[in-house]
Amino acid sequence: MRKRDLDKLKKMLLLERQEIVERLLEIEHRSVEELSGMSGDSVDIATLEVSQKSLQKLGTRERNLLKKIDHALSKFETGDYGICELTGEPIPLPRLLARPVAQYTVEAKELLERQEKRYRDSDDLNDLGIDTSDLEN
């Protein structure tokens, strides 16, 4: 991959990281504000709990994306950015431009998702008491 493309992708990741950190700080600030303004009314408390859960879910999603961004940025340091973690093949530039945190080629990701679904379906059958030990993987 060309240095210019790598620089552009790294800049995209750094910008997205900065935006996420700012959003997380805003979420934290809003949460503290809501808690400090809480009254004793049960409707207010219920509304606040729903709001807090929504903020927590959003924060969790943002923190997970932040971890992926940090992982991608660390790969720049090792020279492994843009290399599929499953196959070792280069991840195509259009995929990285669309999803700079991509760890896999589309084909490798599809393979992983099929395997995950197979295991999940197998677990669902096991939960129903059906023995899946004889099923082909």
Beta strands, then each sheet from edge to edge (+ up, - down):
end
